[in-house]
Amino acid sequence: MISIGIVGAGQFARHFAPLFALHPGVGDVYVTDVIPERATALVDECDLTGTFDDVDAMLASDVDAIAIFTQRWTHGPQAVAALEAGKHVYSTVPMAFTVDEVAAILDAVRRTGLVYMMGETSHYNPATVFARDKREQGAFGRVFYVEGDYVHDMDLGFYAAYQYSGGPEWKRTASFPPMKYPTHSVGGVLGALDAHAVSVSCVGIADDRDDGVFDREVSDFGNDFSNASALFEMSDGGAMRVNEFRRVGYPSHIRESRFRFFGTEGSFEQLAEVSVWQDKSGVDDVSADLECVPSMDADDPALRHIAPDLRPAFISGHAPVHDTGRLPDSYAVAPNGHDGSHQFLVDDFVTAVATGTLPPVNAWVAARYTVPGLVAHESALRGGERLPIPDFGDAPL
Ligand SMILES: NC(=O)c1ccc[n+]([C@@H]2O[C@H](COP(=O)([O-])OP(=O)(O)OC[C@H]3O[C@@H](n4cnc5c(N)ncnc54)[C@H](O)[C@@H]3O)[C@@H](O)[C@H]2O)c1
């Protein structure tokens, strides 16, 4: 059994802590947070092993793996420090804030041989799983055009989340550049394909709400783009269009990541509540196959015992396309979320560490899910100039 140290006991960690604790391959689970009360509360809430005073103490301990749940601009240096300390790393998205930070993680993974995994929820989005299966069956023919959207309006949860995350100065970081958080759109597309992005031209759309959030004078990132749209050239000669929208009249709580794949023989298109498979003969409504059905009642006492502070969004259950047979029995009563992905992600990581194998979203895949957006933001800052995307290659066999 492996031990896990969770870094950051904020909003997202509390939905994963019970999954780490319940996994049969995991023993002790520790937590640390710069706000110590958050770490203590999470340990009490989920009946975990204990806390560490800070990350350094956790890295100096004998925990086997570190799970990074800190704010989105902090992951790169933390992942490298953990790898250098001899710890396997699970990191929430994005992999890093700059291309240099991505390169440093890959370098540390190569040198240490430790497991690095990015917890990209879209990799298990039912639409991505469906498209992955169709591609493997050859049903698309040649996939030549794909689209991924992450359409999450600021009014639908993000104001509250950034206030919790950033405290009184929250407006400085609520302006996080949309294309620097690209993995829910790019990852959902590339998770179904055998290709990656090689160049990009991106248009950044300056915000006009004037509430001090996407304000370059206030923003720690000097960012005023609240929406951005990018066109990528792919390694197989195809095209990928990605939208990252934070100001959008769209029901993000129904579906925040949406995908479309066009091939020479078949295509797949997804809207908020409808998904269709199409070929040259007609249309097949596959919405039901992709619908996650909550597996338990939010008030189920057994579930509440495991995760007392769970929001209804985190009992998503699974969709018919998901391979739930591979999950541990202990997840039958357990939280889940983001279209049924959380349980797969934790299981992927624990399995990779236990067996010494590469997880599906390993460092090389994580780089291909992250770097295109980092370069797209740069392109937008340069008025849409088409820029090459550095590639770190395929994961070693
Ligand atoms: N679908 C998804 O994959 C998804 C969804 C939500 C959030 N996330 C990701 O999860 C991460 C966490 O998001 P969140 O909403 O929980 O953020 P949050 O701000 O609520 O929590 C982050 C916590 O980390 C703590 N922290 C920061 N630096 C630290 C350090 N050096 N040592 C110890 N603790 C530290 C903070 O005090 C805070 O409690 C983000 O990277 C976000 O992008 C991913």
The ligand as an ORCA input file, in Angstrom:
! r2SCAN-3c Opt
* xyz 0 1
  N     -12.120     19.679    -13.489
  C     -10.965     19.826    -12.873
  O     -10.023     19.121    -13.190
  C     -10.800     20.852    -11.775
  C     -11.904     21.422    -11.148
  C     -11.681     22.295    -10.084
  C     -10.386     22.625     -9.704
  N      -9.341     22.058    -10.363
  C      -7.961     22.374    -10.002
  O      -7.730     22.011     -8.650
  C      -6.782     22.899     -8.073
  C      -7.318     23.396     -6.745
  O      -8.469     24.154     -6.988
  P      -9.361     24.635     -5.783
  O     -10.580     25.221     -6.363
  O      -9.455     23.586     -4.756
  O      -8.428     25.822     -5.203
  P      -8.520     26.406     -3.748
  O      -7.917     27.773     -3.812
  O      -9.874     26.243     -3.195
  O      -7.538     25.464     -2.890
  C      -6.140     25.536     -2.980
  C      -5.591     25.338     -1.579
  O      -4.177     25.203     -1.666
  C      -3.605     25.862     -0.557
  N      -2.200     26.147     -0.871
  C      -1.708     27.024     -1.780
  N      -0.368     26.984     -1.796
  C       0.000     26.046     -0.898
  C       1.259     25.546     -0.447
  N       2.413     26.005     -0.940
  N       1.265     24.608      0.508
  C       0.106     24.137      1.038
  N      -1.111     24.575      0.652
  C      -1.154     25.523     -0.295
  C      -4.481     27.091     -0.384
  O      -4.347     27.645      0.921
  C      -5.854     26.514     -0.643
  O      -6.492     26.059      0.536
  C      -6.537     24.002     -9.090
  O      -5.321     23.782     -9.722
  C      -7.636     23.855    -10.101
  O      -7.211     24.177    -11.381
  C      -9.527     21.176    -11.379
*
